[in-house]
Amino acid sequence: MATTLHQPPSTKPSARAAAAGAVRDGARTALRFARPEDAAEFLALLDRSREHLAPWMPRAARAGERGMQARFRRMLPPQATRGGRRRLLVCARDDGRIVGVASLSGIEEWPNLDCRIGYWLGAGEPGKGLMRDAVAALVDHAFADLGLHRITASIMPTNRRSIALVQALGFVREGVARGLVEIDGAWRDHEVWSVLSSEWRGGALDRTNAGPRRA
């Protein structure tokens, strides 16, 4: 069984904060849905992060103004929750600034109860422990709030920082998915990492024998 390194559990927001779009509060970050007034800050973050994101998100890095605006609109409810997704802003708790995005996709109802996780951090933010805190909060949300059982992360082998992050949180390497994603004209292999509800927080959120439940 996989074991996680010590990571303080995130907390659910107050009812008032949840009504305003808050989802989970970590020790250093907060996850929330985007609001229309976030547009300027979000687009500025994307713009200054182009070079930083280019190796992993080339389409986002090369997007024009219309493409960037479309990306922001997908962050707004109800688009942010359509198609089995949860697209959330990652905000630093010290000053509330937007530092990145964390998402769940392919959310499946019972008997699968699984999903895929994705995340990115803007330029100037890596190395501060923010994304590890945010991903831990997102996993808490998936298991505790959505009642899921399995989460997978697909990561390019060259993205050592991202691999170290999921390792630190107790994800287990399952293998390599060959030619999984087309990036810059080539089909790229990705390592597949996963964590089960029975392996998270000492198994306190175990969904192994869960019956039908809507995510």
C-alpha positions as CSV (number, residue, x, y, z in Angstrom):
1,M,0.0,0.0,0.0
2,A,1.3,3.5,-0.9
3,T,1.9,5.9,2.0
4,T,1.8,9.7,1.8
5,L,4.2,12.1,3.3
6,H,2.8,14.3,6.0
7,Q,0.5,16.9,4.4
8,P,-1.9,18.8,6.6
9,P,-5.5,18.0,5.5
10,S,-7.3,20.7,3.7
11,T,-10.6,22.1,5.0
12,K,-14.0,22.8,3.5
13,P,-15.0,26.4,3.2
14,S,-17.8,28.0,5.1
15,A,-21.2,27.9,3.5
16,R,-20.9,31.6,2.7
17,A,-17.5,31.1,1.0
18,A,-18.7,28.0,-0.8
19,A,-21.7,30.0,-2.2
20,A,-19.1,32.5,-3.6
21,G,-17.2,29.7,-5.3
22,A,-14.7,28.4,-2.7
23,V,-14.0,24.7,-2.8
24,R,-11.1,23.8,-0.5
25,D,-8.6,25.6,1.7
26,G,-5.1,24.1,2.0
27,A,-2.4,25.3,4.4
28,R,-1.0,27.7,1.8
29,T,-3.4,27.7,-1.1
30,A,-7.2,28.0,-1.7
31,L,-9.1,26.3,-4.5
32,R,-12.1,28.2,-6.0
33,F,-14.1,28.7,-9.1
34,A,-13.2,31.7,-11.3
35,R,-15.3,34.8,-11.3
36,P,-15.7,37.3,-14.1
37,E,-13.7,39.9,-12.3
38,D,-10.7,37.5,-12.3
39,A,-10.3,37.8,-16.1
40,A,-7.6,40.5,-16.1
41,E,-5.4,38.8,-13.5
42,F,-5.8,35.3,-15.0
43,L,-5.0,36.5,-18.5
44,A,-1.9,38.4,-17.2
45,L,-0.7,35.3,-15.5
46,L,-1.1,33.2,-18.6
47,D,0.7,35.9,-20.7
48,R,3.7,36.2,-18.5
49,S,3.9,32.3,-18.2
50,R,4.1,31.6,-21.9
51,E,7.7,30.5,-21.9
52,H,7.4,28.7,-18.6
53,L,4.4,26.6,-19.8
54,A,5.6,26.0,-23.4
55,P,7.2,22.6,-22.8
56,W,4.1,21.1,-21.3
57,M,1.2,23.3,-22.7
58,P,2.4,24.6,-26.1
59,R,-1.1,25.4,-27.3
60,A,-1.8,27.6,-24.3
61,A,1.7,29.2,-24.5
62,R,1.1,30.2,-28.2
63,A,-2.6,31.2,-27.8
64,G,-3.6,34.6,-29.1
65,E,-5.9,37.0,-27.2
66,R,-9.1,35.2,-28.3
67,G,-7.7,31.8,-27.4
68,M,-6.6,33.1,-23.9
69,Q,-10.1,34.6,-23.4
70,A,-11.7,31.3,-24.4
71,R,-9.5,29.5,-21.9
72,F,-10.7,31.9,-19.1
73,R,-14.3,31.4,-20.1
74,R,-13.9,27.7,-19.6
75,M,-12.9,28.4,-16.0
76,L,-16.2,30.1,-15.2
77,P,-19.2,28.1,-13.9
78,P,-21.2,26.5,-15.4
79,Q,-18.5,25.7,-18.1
80,A,-16.0,24.8,-15.3
81,T,-18.1,21.8,-14.3
82,R,-19.4,20.5,-17.6
83,G,-18.3,17.2,-19.2
84,G,-17.2,15.6,-15.9
85,R,-14.8,18.3,-15.0
86,R,-13.8,20.6,-12.2
87,R,-11.7,23.5,-13.3
88,L,-10.4,25.5,-10.3
89,L,-8.2,28.5,-9.7
90,V,-5.3,28.0,-7.3
91,C,-4.9,31.1,-5.2
92,A,-2.2,31.9,-2.6
93,R,-3.7,32.3,0.8
94,D,-1.2,35.0,1.9
95,D,-2.5,37.6,-0.5
96,G,-5.2,35.9,-2.6
97,R,-3.2,36.1,-5.9
98,I,-4.0,33.6,-8.7
99,V,-1.0,31.3,-9.1
100,G,-2.3,28.6,-11.3
101,V,-5.0,26.1,-12.1
102,A,-5.9,22.6,-10.8
103,S,-8.5,20.4,-12.4
104,L,-10.3,17.1,-12.4
105,S,-11.5,15.6,-15.7
106,G,-13.2,12.4,-16.8
107,I,-15.1,12.1,-13.6
108,E,-16.9,8.8,-13.6
109,E,-19.8,7.6,-11.6
110,W,-20.0,4.2,-9.9
111,P,-18.8,1.6,-10.5
112,N,-15.7,3.4,-11.7
113,L,-15.5,6.4,-9.3
114,D,-12.4,7.7,-10.9
115,C,-11.0,10.8,-12.6
116,R,-7.8,12.4,-14.0
117,I,-6.0,15.2,-12.3
118,G,-4.2,18.1,-14.0
119,Y,-2.5,21.3,-12.8
120,W,-0.1,24.1,-13.8
121,L,1.6,26.8,-11.9
122,G,2.4,30.2,-13.3
123,A,5.9,31.6,-13.8
124,G,7.7,32.7,-10.7
125,E,5.7,30.5,-8.4
126,P,7.4,27.0,-8.5
127,G,9.7,26.1,-5.6
128,K,7.4,27.5,-2.9
129,G,5.4,24.4,-2.1
130,L,2.2,25.9,-3.5
131,M,1.2,23.3,-6.0
132,R,1.9,20.4,-3.7
133,D,-0.5,22.0,-1.2
134,A,-3.1,22.7,-3.9
135,V,-2.9,19.2,-5.4
136,A,-3.3,17.6,-1.9
137,A,-6.4,19.8,-1.4
138,L,-7.8,18.8,-4.8
139,V,-7.3,15.1,-3.9
140,D,-9.1,15.7,-0.6
141,H,-11.9,17.3,-2.7
142,A,-12.1,14.3,-5.1
143,F,-12.2,11.7,-2.3
144,A,-14.0,13.4,0.5
145,D,-16.4,15.7,-1.3
146,L,-17.0,13.9,-4.6
147,G,-16.8,10.3,-3.2
148,L,-14.3,9.1,-5.8
149,H,-12.1,6.1,-5.4
150,R,-9.2,6.5,-7.9
151,I,-7.2,9.4,-9.3
152,T,-4.7,9.3,-12.1
153,A,-2.0,11.7,-13.3
154,S,-0.4,11.5,-16.7
155,I,3.0,13.2,-16.7
156,M,5.7,13.6,-19.4
157,P,8.9,11.7,-18.2
158,T,10.9,14.9,-18.6
159,N,8.7,16.8,-16.2
160,R,10.7,15.8,-13.1
161,R,9.2,18.5,-10.9
162,S,5.7,17.2,-11.5
163,I,6.7,13.6,-11.0
164,A,8.4,14.5,-7.7
165,L,5.2,16.2,-6.6
166,V,2.9,13.2,-7.1
167,Q,5.5,10.9,-5.6
168,A,5.6,13.1,-2.5
169,L,1.9,12.8,-2.1
170,G,1.9,9.0,-2.4
171,F,0.9,8.4,-6.0
172,V,2.1,5.1,-7.4
173,R,3.7,4.7,-10.8
174,E,1.7,2.3,-13.0
175,G,3.7,2.5,-16.2
176,V,4.0,4.4,-19.4
177,A,1.1,5.3,-21.7
178,R,2.8,5.4,-25.2
179,G,1.9,8.3,-27.5
180,L,-0.7,9.6,-25.2
181,V,-0.8,13.3,-26.1
182,E,0.2,15.1,-29.3
183,I,2.5,18.0,-28.4
184,D,4.2,20.1,-31.1
185,G,3.6,17.6,-33.8
186,A,4.7,14.4,-32.0
187,W,2.8,11.9,-29.9
188,R,4.4,12.0,-26.4
189,D,4.7,9.2,-24.0
190,H,3.4,9.9,-20.5
191,E,4.1,8.2,-17.2
192,V,0.8,7.2,-15.4
193,W,0.6,7.7,-11.7
194,S,-2.4,6.9,-9.5
195,V,-3.6,7.0,-5.9
196,L,-6.6,5.2,-4.4
197,S,-9.0,6.4,-1.7
198,S,-7.8,3.5,0.4
199,E,-4.2,4.8,0.2
200,W,-5.0,8.5,1.1
201,R,-5.1,9.9,4.6
202,G,-4.5,6.4,6.1
203,G,-7.4,5.0,4.3
204,A,-9.9,7.2,6.1
205,L,-11.6,8.1,2.8
206,D,-11.7,4.5,1.5
207,R,-14.3,4.0,-1.2
208,T,-13.4,0.4,-2.0
209,N,-16.8,-1.0,-1.3
210,A,-18.8,2.1,-2.2
211,G,-22.1,1.6,-3.8
212,P,-23.8,3.8,-6.4
213,R,-23.2,7.5,-5.8
214,R,-23.2,10.5,-8.1
215,A,-19.9,12.4,-8.3
